[in-house]
Amino acid sequence: VPIAFAWRGDFEDRDLDALHAAAFEMGDGRAERAWRDQVTRHSLGWVVATVGDRLVGFVNVPWDGGAHAWLQDAMVSADCRHDGVGTQLVAVAREEAREAGCQWLHVDFDEALHAFYVDRCGFVPSSAGLISLTEAG
Ligand SMILES: CC(C)(COP(=O)(O)OP(=O)(O)OC[C@H]1O[C@@H](n2cnc3c(N)ncnc32)[C@H](O)[C@@H]1OP(=O)(O)O)[C@@H](O)C(=O)NCCC(=O)NCCS
């Protein structure tokens, strides 16, 4: 069965919870997060990758309503990795953000993913900053 990619494609919160828990090794996949509500209200869009009716990949594309869009929560099911799914999720996100009139697509990532974002997906490295708003200090 071929892998299908859909901009603003439909998905179930529980399926994305399970994918997220496996991808980021957090939680048990049971605490349901209102993903659909969140991305529908706050994002320019999102990309889903499916094999038949199974969700195997996702990336969220929040934005500022103008020139800037971001990638958040890129994830591919472990058994579908290293097959170009992640690269294609990003390519669809990039094209749709461009179509929507955005001028810049941002992402931040750990150095371990340099090969993915820079070598494969075509991002130019830049410095970025981050502050935790949940830790004291
Ligand atoms: C990052 C991720 C989405 C990539 O998905 P993928 O479908 O495997 O990506 P691709 O097949 O398009 O990868 C293309 C190339 O990018 C690089 N790459 C991909 N994933 C990588 C990883 N986890 N570490 C280092 N390099 C990676 C490799 O060079 C890869 O080529 P190869 O398959 O010949 O080794 C996937 O590994 C994932 O879900 N990881 C866990 C969640 C995560 O960390 N998301 C990123 C948040 S910033």
The ligand as an SDF file (V2000), in Angstrom:
LIG
                    3D

 48 50  0  0  0  0  0  0  0  0999 V2000
   13.0450   12.8820   12.4480 C   0  0  0  0  0  0  0  0  0  0  0  0
   12.0790   11.9190   11.7550 C   0  0  0  0  0  0  0  0  0  0  0  0
   10.7160   12.6090   11.5950 C   0  0  0  0  0  0  0  0  0  0  0  0
   12.6360   11.5820   10.3640 C   0  0  0  0  0  0  0  0  0  0  0  0
   11.7070   10.7630    9.6850 O   0  0  0  0  0  0  0  0  0  0  0  0
   12.1650    9.7280    8.5330 P   0  0  0  0  0  0  0  0  0  0  0  0
   10.9360    9.3630    7.7710 O   0  0  0  0  0  0  0  0  0  0  0  0
   12.9700    8.6420    9.0850 O   0  0  0  0  0  0  0  0  0  0  0  0
   13.1030   10.6640    7.6300 O   0  0  0  0  0  0  0  0  0  0  0  0
   13.7080   10.3580    6.1810 P   0  0  0  0  0  0  0  0  0  0  0  0
   13.5530    8.9190    5.8520 O   0  0  0  0  0  0  0  0  0  0  0  0
   13.1160   11.3330    5.2370 O   0  0  0  0  0  0  0  0  0  0  0  0
   15.2500   10.6770    6.4830 O   0  0  0  0  0  0  0  0  0  0  0  0
   16.1080   11.1360    5.5060 C   0  0  0  0  0  0  0  0  0  0  0  0
   17.5160   11.2760    6.0770 C   0  0  0  0  0  0  0  0  0  0  0  0
   17.5570   12.1960    7.1870 O   0  0  0  0  0  0  0  0  0  0  0  0
   18.4950   11.7070    8.1780 C   0  0  0  0  0  0  0  0  0  0  0  0
   17.7670   11.3050    9.3740 N   0  0  0  0  0  0  0  0  0  0  0  0
   16.4760   10.9500    9.4750 C   0  0  0  0  0  0  0  0  0  0  0  0
   16.1310   10.6890   10.7520 N   0  0  0  0  0  0  0  0  0  0  0  0
   17.2500   10.8690   11.4820 C   0  0  0  0  0  0  0  0  0  0  0  0
   17.5450   10.7420   12.8760 C   0  0  0  0  0  0  0  0  0  0  0  0
   16.5840   10.3900   13.7590 N   0  0  0  0  0  0  0  0  0  0  0  0
   18.8110   11.0030   13.2830 N   0  0  0  0  0  0  0  0  0  0  0  0
   19.7570   11.3730   12.3930 C   0  0  0  0  0  0  0  0  0  0  0  0
   19.5350   11.5080   11.0570 N   0  0  0  0  0  0  0  0  0  0  0  0
   18.2970   11.2560   10.6170 C   0  0  0  0  0  0  0  0  0  0  0  0
   19.1810   10.5120    7.5740 C   0  0  0  0  0  0  0  0  0  0  0  0
   20.3070   10.9800    6.8530 O   0  0  0  0  0  0  0  0  0  0  0  0
   18.1160    9.9970    6.6090 C   0  0  0  0  0  0  0  0  0  0  0  0
   18.6880    9.2630    5.5580 O   0  0  0  0  0  0  0  0  0  0  0  0
   18.8450    7.6600    5.6820 P   0  0  0  0  0  0  0  0  0  0  0  0
   17.4690    7.1180    5.8170 O   0  0  0  0  0  0  0  0  0  0  0  0
   19.5090    7.2990    4.3960 O   0  0  0  0  0  0  0  0  0  0  0  0
   19.6620    7.3910    6.9110 O   0  0  0  0  0  0  0  0  0  0  0  0
   11.9300   10.6010   12.5490 C   0  0  0  0  0  0  0  0  0  0  0  0
   13.2090   10.0640   12.7700 O   0  0  0  0  0  0  0  0  0  0  0  0
   11.2230   10.7350   13.8930 C   0  0  0  0  0  0  0  0  0  0  0  0
    9.9970   10.6590   13.9750 O   0  0  0  0  0  0  0  0  0  0  0  0
   12.0010   10.9020   15.0110 N   0  0  0  0  0  0  0  0  0  0  0  0
   11.4580   10.9960   16.3510 C   0  0  0  0  0  0  0  0  0  0  0  0
   10.7600   12.3260   16.5920 C   0  0  0  0  0  0  0  0  0  0  0  0
   11.6830   13.5250   16.3850 C   0  0  0  0  0  0  0  0  0  0  0  0
   12.7620   13.5940   16.9370 O   0  0  0  0  0  0  0  0  0  0  0  0
   11.2050   14.5140   15.5640 N   0  0  0  0  0  0  0  0  0  0  0  0
   11.9350   15.7320   15.2460 C   0  0  0  0  0  0  0  0  0  0  0  0
   11.5310   16.8620   16.1360 C   0  0  0  0  0  0  0  0  0  0  0  0
   12.5610   18.3290   15.8270 S   0  0  0  0  0  0  0  0  0  0  0  0
  1  2  1  0
  2  3  1  0
  2  4  1  0
  2 36  1  0
  4  5  1  0
  5  6  1  0
  6  7  2  0
  6  8  1  0
  6  9  1  0
  9 10  1  0
 10 11  2  0
 10 12  1  0
 10 13  1  0
 13 14  1  0
 14 15  1  0
 15 16  1  0
 15 30  1  0
 16 17  1  0
 17 18  1  0
 17 28  1  0
 18 19  1  0
 18 27  1  0
 19 20  2  0
 20 21  1  0
 21 22  1  0
 21 27  2  0
 22 23  1  0
 22 24  2  0
 24 25  1  0
 25 26  2  0
 26 27  1  0
 28 29  1  0
 28 30  1  0
 30 31  1  0
 31 32  1  0
 32 33  2  0
 32 34  1  0
 32 35  1  0
 36 37  1  0
 36 38  1  0
 38 39  2  0
 38 40  1  0
 40 41  1  0
 41 42  1  0
 42 43  1  0
 43 44  2  0
 43 45  1  0
 45 46  1  0
 46 47  1  0
 47 48  1  0
M  END
$$$$
